[in-house]
Amino acid sequence: MTSFFQAWRGRQAELQAAEWTEEREEARLAVDELPEALRGQVRRAVETLIEGRDEDVKGALDDLDHALEPHPDLRERFHRLRVVDDAQSFLGES
């Protein structure tokens, strides 16, 4: 028989997985809405943040900033994405 704690932990894991899936989807949709000229470079950076190795996070954030530097409105939008915020927190940046 499953204990309450085991059931609760299972539910929490399901919620966390659903949240992570939603955050990844949000980031990928934001990339799809970019002008074609920016899409490839930004997509590589975002995919690295989502699926890449820990040691690649800094480079991906740098690539993202470089690609979006001439577009402050887009840069601000991407910096509000949870995956970017989490990457900055991981590196101890803000």
TORKOL-4160 file (C-alpha; in steps of 0.2 Angstrom, whole numbers, padded with zeros to 4 digits, m for minus):
94
<pt num="1" X="0000" Y="0000" Z="0000"/>
<pt num="2" X="0006" Y="0017" Z="m0004"/>
<pt num="3" X="0009" Y="0029" Z="0010"/>
<pt num="4" X="0002" Y="0047" Z="0009"/>
<pt num="5" X="0020" Y="0054" Z="0008"/>
<pt num="6" X="0024" Y="0043" Z="m0007"/>
<pt num="7" X="0008" Y="0048" Z="m0016"/>
<pt num="8" X="0012" Y="0066" Z="m0012"/>
<pt num="9" X="0030" Y="0065" Z="m0018"/>
<pt num="10" X="0024" Y="0057" Z="m0034"/>
<pt num="11" X="0012" Y="0071" Z="m0037"/>
<pt num="12" X="0025" Y="0084" Z="m0034"/>
<pt num="13" X="0036" Y="0075" Z="m0046"/>
<pt num="14" X="0022" Y="0075" Z="m0059"/>
<pt num="15" X="0019" Y="0094" Z="m0056"/>
<pt num="16" X="0037" Y="0098" Z="m0058"/>
<pt num="17" X="0039" Y="0088" Z="m0074"/>
<pt num="18" X="0024" Y="0097" Z="m0081"/>
<pt num="19" X="0030" Y="0114" Z="m0076"/>
<pt num="20" X="0047" Y="0110" Z="m0084"/>
<pt num="21" X="0039" Y="0104" Z="m0100"/>
<pt num="22" X="0029" Y="0120" Z="m0101"/>
<pt num="23" X="0044" Y="0131" Z="m0098"/>
<pt num="24" X="0053" Y="0122" Z="m0112"/>
<pt num="25" X="0038" Y="0125" Z="m0123"/>
<pt num="26" X="0037" Y="0143" Z="m0119"/>
<pt num="27" X="0056" Y="0146" Z="m0123"/>
<pt num="28" X="0054" Y="0136" Z="m0140"/>
<pt num="29" X="0039" Y="0146" Z="m0145"/>
<pt num="30" X="0048" Y="0162" Z="m0141"/>
<pt num="31" X="0061" Y="0157" Z="m0153"/>
<pt num="32" X="0049" Y="0153" Z="m0166"/>
<pt num="33" X="0042" Y="0170" Z="m0165"/>
<pt num="34" X="0058" Y="0179" Z="m0169"/>
<pt num="35" X="0063" Y="0186" Z="m0185"/>
<pt num="36" X="0071" Y="0173" Z="m0197"/>
<pt num="37" X="0088" Y="0182" Z="m0196"/>
<pt num="38" X="0089" Y="0179" Z="m0177"/>
<pt num="39" X="0081" Y="0162" Z="m0175"/>
<pt num="40" X="0095" Y="0150" Z="m0179"/>
<pt num="41" X="0108" Y="0158" Z="m0167"/>
<pt num="42" X="0095" Y="0161" Z="m0153"/>
<pt num="43" X="0088" Y="0143" Z="m0155"/>
<pt num="44" X="0105" Y="0135" Z="m0153"/>
<pt num="45" X="0108" Y="0145" Z="m0137"/>
<pt num="46" X="0090" Y="0141" Z="m0130"/>
<pt num="47" X="0092" Y="0123" Z="m0134"/>
<pt num="48" X="0109" Y="0122" Z="m0126"/>
<pt num="49" X="0101" Y="0130" Z="m0110"/>
<pt num="50" X="0087" Y="0117" Z="m0111"/>
<pt num="51" X="0096" Y="0101" Z="m0116"/>
<pt num="52" X="0115" Y="0105" Z="m0114"/>
<pt num="53" X="0128" Y="0101" Z="m0102"/>
<pt num="54" X="0131" Y="0112" Z="m0086"/>
<pt num="55" X="0148" Y="0118" Z="m0093"/>
<pt num="56" X="0139" Y="0125" Z="m0109"/>
<pt num="57" X="0127" Y="0136" Z="m0099"/>
<pt num="58" X="0138" Y="0152" Z="m0098"/>
<pt num="59" X="0142" Y="0151" Z="m0117"/>
<pt num="60" X="0124" Y="0149" Z="m0121"/>
<pt num="61" X="0119" Y="0164" Z="m0111"/>
<pt num="62" X="0133" Y="0174" Z="m0119"/>
<pt num="63" X="0128" Y="0169" Z="m0136"/>
<pt num="64" X="0110" Y="0173" Z="m0132"/>
<pt num="65" X="0115" Y="0191" Z="m0126"/>
<pt num="66" X="0126" Y="0193" Z="m0141"/>
<pt num="67" X="0112" Y="0189" Z="m0153"/>
<pt num="68" X="0099" Y="0200" Z="m0145"/>
<pt num="69" X="0110" Y="0214" Z="m0140"/>
<pt num="70" X="0104" Y="0225" Z="m0155"/>
<pt num="71" X="0086" Y="0221" Z="m0150"/>
<pt num="72" X="0083" Y="0227" Z="m0132"/>
<pt num="73" X="0064" Y="0223" Z="m0132"/>
<pt num="74" X="0068" Y="0205" Z="m0138"/>
<pt num="75" X="0082" Y="0203" Z="m0125"/>
<pt num="76" X="0071" Y="0208" Z="m0111"/>
<pt num="77" X="0058" Y="0196" Z="m0116"/>
<pt num="78" X="0070" Y="0182" Z="m0117"/>
<pt num="79" X="0078" Y="0186" Z="m0100"/>
<pt num="80" X="0060" Y="0184" Z="m0092"/>
<pt num="81" X="0059" Y="0166" Z="m0098"/>
<pt num="82" X="0061" Y="0154" Z="m0084"/>
<pt num="83" X="0075" Y="0144" Z="m0093"/>
<pt num="84" X="0086" Y="0159" Z="m0095"/>
<pt num="85" X="0082" Y="0165" Z="m0077"/>
<pt num="86" X="0086" Y="0148" Z="m0070"/>
<pt num="87" X="0103" Y="0148" Z="m0080"/>
<pt num="88" X="0108" Y="0165" Z="m0073"/>
<pt num="89" X="0104" Y="0158" Z="m0056"/>
<pt num="90" X="0114" Y="0143" Z="m0059"/>
<pt num="91" X="0129" Y="0154" Z="m0063"/>
<pt num="92" X="0125" Y="0166" Z="m0049"/>
<pt num="93" X="0121" Y="0180" Z="m0061"/>
<pt num="94" X="0106" Y="0192" Z="m0061"/>
